[in-house]
């Protein structure tokens, strides 16, 4: 019996890798978006695999893609929190300096 590659398993893995890479190298929101897409593709691939497990191979990619997507989403969320804290601190410093009359 010839086994086929599980559809969307490679795509889900690619999106999981992109989620981490884009969060760390470029910008967080895109990493979060690709992480969510990767989870969606992994869920679709898992549903296909569960209908006929003997027909497909590559389920390990789905597990790995899910883990990478969760890591990418978590990193994007952490980056978002740090960005909010950073700009909040800058706004607080500017507001404090303005109230002391430093900008007069």
RAUR-V744628 format. One record per pair of residues at least 12 apart in sequence whose ideal C-beta (glycine too) atoms are under 10 Angstrom apart, sorted by the first residue. I is the first residue (numbers start at 1). GAP is how many residues later the second one is. D is the distance in Angstrom with one decimal. If there is no record, write none. Layout:
{{I & GAP & D} {I & GAP & D}}
//
This chain:
{{1 & 53 & 7.2} {1 & 54 & 8.1} {2 & 53 & 9.0} {3 & 51 & 7.6} {3 & 52 & 6.4} {3 & 53 & 6.3} {3 & 54 & 4.8} {3 & 55 & 9.0} {4 & 48 & 9.5} {4 & 51 & 6.2} {4 & 52 & 5.6} {4 & 53 & 7.6} {4 & 54 & 8.8} {5 & 51 & 7.0} {5 & 52 & 6.7} {5 & 53 & 5.2} {5 & 56 & 9.0} {6 & 39 & 5.4} {6 & 40 & 8.9} {6 & 42 & 6.5} {6 & 43 & 5.6} {6 & 47 & 9.7} {6 & 49 & 8.9} {6 & 50 & 4.1} {6 & 51 & 6.7} {6 & 52 & 4.0} {6 & 53 & 6.2} {6 & 54 & 9.5} {6 & 55 & 7.2} {6 & 56 & 6.8} {7 & 34 & 9.4} {7 & 37 & 8.0} {7 & 38 & 6.5} {7 & 41 & 5.8} {7 & 42 & 9.2} {7 & 49 & 7.9} {7 & 51 & 9.1} {8 & 32 & 9.1} {8 & 33 & 4.7} {8 & 34 & 7.6} {8 & 35 & 9.1} {8 & 36 & 5.1} {8 & 37 & 4.0} {8 & 38 & 9.1} {8 & 39 & 9.4} {8 & 40 & 7.1} {8 & 41 & 9.7} {8 & 50 & 9.6} {8 & 53 & 9.3} {8 & 54 & 8.2} {8 & 57 & 9.0} {9 & 32 & 8.2} {9 & 33 & 7.9} {9 & 35 & 9.6} {9 & 36 & 4.7} {9 & 37 & 9.1} {9 & 39 & 8.9} {9 & 40 & 8.1} {9 & 47 & 8.2} {9 & 48 & 9.0} {9 & 49 & 4.3} {9 & 50 & 7.2} {9 & 51 & 8.4} {9 & 52 & 4.0} {9 & 53 & 5.1} {9 & 54 & 9.6} {9 & 55 & 9.2} {9 & 56 & 7.1} {10 & 31 & 9.3} {10 & 35 & 9.0} {10 & 48 & 7.4} {10 & 51 & 6.3} {10 & 52 & 9.8} {10 & 55 & 8.7} {11 & 26 & 8.9} {11 & 27 & 8.3} {11 & 30 & 5.1} {11 & 31 & 9.2} {11 & 33 & 9.1} {11 & 34 & 8.1} {11 & 50 & 9.4} {11 & 54 & 8.4} {12 & 25 & 8.6} {12 & 26 & 5.3} {12 & 27 & 7.9} {12 & 28 & 8.2} {12 & 29 & 3.7} {12 & 30 & 4.1} {12 & 31 & 8.5} {12 & 32 & 7.9} {12 & 33 & 5.7} {12 & 34 & 9.1} {12 & 49 & 6.9} {12 & 50 & 6.1} {12 & 51 & 9.9} {12 & 52 & 8.7} {12 & 53 & 3.7} {12 & 54 & 7.6} {12 & 56 & 8.9} {12 & 57 & 7.5} {13 & 25 & 7.8} {13 & 28 & 8.7} {13 & 29 & 8.4} {13 & 32 & 9.5} {13 & 45 & 9.1} {13 & 47 & 9.5} {13 & 48 & 4.7} {13 & 49 & 7.9} {13 & 50 & 9.7} {13 & 51 & 6.0} {13 & 52 & 4.3} {13 & 53 & 9.6} {13 & 55 & 7.2} {13 & 56 & 9.3} {14 & 20 & 8.9} {14 & 23 & 9.9} {14 & 24 & 7.9} {14 & 27 & 8.7} {14 & 47 & 9.6} {14 & 51 & 8.1} {14 & 54 & 9.7} {15 & 18 & 9.4} {15 & 19 & 5.0} {15 & 20 & 7.4} {15 & 21 & 8.8} {15 & 22 & 5.0} {15 & 23 & 3.3} {15 & 24 & 8.4} {15 & 25 & 8.5} {15 & 26 & 5.9} {15 & 27 & 8.4} {15 & 50 & 7.0} {15 & 53 & 8.4} {15 & 54 & 6.7} {15 & 57 & 8.5} {16 & 18 & 7.9} {16 & 19 & 7.1} {16 & 21 & 9.4} {16 & 22 & 4.3} {16 & 23 & 8.4} {16 & 25 & 8.8} {16 & 26 & 7.6} {16 & 45 & 9.2} {16 & 46 & 9.8} {16 & 48 & 7.0} {16 & 49 & 4.2} {16 & 50 & 7.4} {16 & 51 & 7.4} {16 & 52 & 3.0} {16 & 53 & 4.4} {16 & 54 & 8.5} {16 & 55 & 7.9} {16 & 56 & 6.5} {16 & 57 & 9.9} {17 & 17 & 8.8} {17 & 21 & 8.4} {17 & 47 & 9.3} {17 & 48 & 8.4} {17 & 51 & 6.0} {17 & 52 & 9.3} {17 & 55 & 8.4} {18 & 12 & 8.3} {18 & 13 & 7.5} {18 & 15 & 9.5} {18 & 16 & 4.5} {18 & 17 & 8.5} {18 & 19 & 8.8} {18 & 20 & 7.6} {18 & 50 & 9.0} {18 & 51 & 9.5} {18 & 54 & 7.7} {19 & 12 & 4.9} {19 & 13 & 7.3} {19 & 14 & 8.1} {19 & 15 & 4.3} {19 & 16 & 3.6} {19 & 17 & 8.3} {19 & 18 & 8.2} {19 & 19 & 5.7} {19 & 20 & 9.1} {19 & 46 & 9.5} {19 & 49 & 6.5} {19 & 50 & 5.5} {19 & 51 & 8.9} {19 & 52 & 7.5} {19 & 53 & 2.5} {19 & 54 & 6.8} {19 & 55 & 9.7} {19 & 56 & 8.0} {19 & 57 & 7.5} {20 & 14 & 8.9} {20 & 15 & 8.2} {20 & 18 & 9.8} {20 & 48 & 6.0} {20 & 49 & 8.7} {20 & 51 & 5.8} {20 & 52 & 4.6} {20 & 53 & 9.7} {20 & 54 & 9.7} {20 & 55 & 6.5} {20 & 56 & 9.3} {21 & 13 & 8.8} {21 & 47 & 9.8} {21 & 51 & 8.3} {22 & 12 & 6.1} {22 & 13 & 9.1} {22 & 50 & 7.7} {22 & 53 & 9.6} {22 & 54 & 8.5} {23 & 12 & 7.9} {23 & 48 & 8.8} {23 & 49 & 5.5} {23 & 50 & 8.6} {23 & 51 & 9.0} {23 & 52 & 4.4} {23 & 53 & 4.8} {23 & 54 & 9.4} {23 & 55 & 8.8} {23 & 56 & 6.2} {23 & 57 & 9.9} {24 & 48 & 8.9} {24 & 51 & 6.7} {24 & 52 & 9.7} {24 & 55 & 8.7} {27 & 49 & 9.0} {27 & 52 & 8.4} {27 & 56 & 9.9} {28 & 44 & 9.5} {28 & 45 & 9.9} {28 & 47 & 7.3} {28 & 48 & 4.3} {28 & 49 & 8.1} {28 & 50 & 8.4} {28 & 51 & 3.8} {28 & 52 & 5.8} {28 & 53 & 9.9} {28 & 54 & 9.1} {28 & 55 & 7.3} {29 & 47 & 6.7} {29 & 50 & 8.8} {29 & 51 & 7.7} {29 & 54 & 9.9} {30 & 42 & 9.8} {30 & 46 & 8.3} {31 & 38 & 9.8} {31 & 40 & 9.7} {31 & 41 & 5.0} {31 & 42 & 7.8} {31 & 43 & 9.9} {31 & 44 & 6.5} {31 & 45 & 4.5} {31 & 46 & 9.8} {31 & 48 & 7.9} {32 & 37 & 9.8} {32 & 40 & 7.1} {32 & 41 & 5.5} {32 & 42 & 9.3} {32 & 43 & 8.5} {32 & 44 & 3.5} {32 & 45 & 7.1} {32 & 47 & 8.7} {32 & 48 & 7.8} {33 & 39 & 9.5} {33 & 40 & 9.4} {33 & 43 & 8.4} {34 & 34 & 9.9} {34 & 35 & 7.9} {34 & 38 & 6.6} {34 & 39 & 9.2} {34 & 42 & 9.1} {35 & 33 & 8.0} {35 & 34 & 4.4} {35 & 35 & 7.2} {35 & 36 & 8.0} {35 & 37 & 3.8} {35 & 38 & 3.9} {35 & 39 & 8.4} {35 & 40 & 8.5} {35 & 41 & 6.6} {35 & 42 & 9.6} {36 & 33 & 7.5} {36 & 36 & 9.0} {36 & 37 & 6.8} {36 & 40 & 9.5} {37 & 32 & 8.2} {38 & 27 & 5.5} {38 & 28 & 7.7} {38 & 30 & 6.9} {38 & 31 & 3.6} {38 & 32 & 9.0} {38 & 34 & 7.2} {38 & 35 & 8.8} {39 & 26 & 8.2} {39 & 27 & 6.5} {39 & 29 & 9.9} {39 & 30 & 4.7} {39 & 31 & 7.5} {39 & 33 & 9.5} {39 & 34 & 7.8} {40 & 29 & 8.9} {41 & 21 & 8.7} {41 & 24 & 7.1} {41 & 25 & 9.7} {41 & 28 & 8.7} {42 & 19 & 8.7} {42 & 20 & 5.0} {42 & 21 & 8.2} {42 & 22 & 9.1} {42 & 23 & 4.6} {42 & 24 & 4.6} {42 & 25 & 9.4} {42 & 26 & 9.4} {42 & 27 & 6.6} {42 & 28 & 9.9} {43 & 19 & 8.8} {43 & 22 & 10.0} {43 & 23 & 8.3} {44 & 18 & 9.4} {45 & 13 & 8.1} {45 & 14 & 8.0} {45 & 16 & 7.9} {45 & 17 & 4.8} {45 & 20 & 7.9} {45 & 21 & 9.6} {46 & 13 & 7.7} {46 & 16 & 5.5} {46 & 17 & 8.9} {46 & 19 & 9.8} {46 & 20 & 8.3} {48 & 14 & 9.5} {49 & 13 & 6.9}}
//
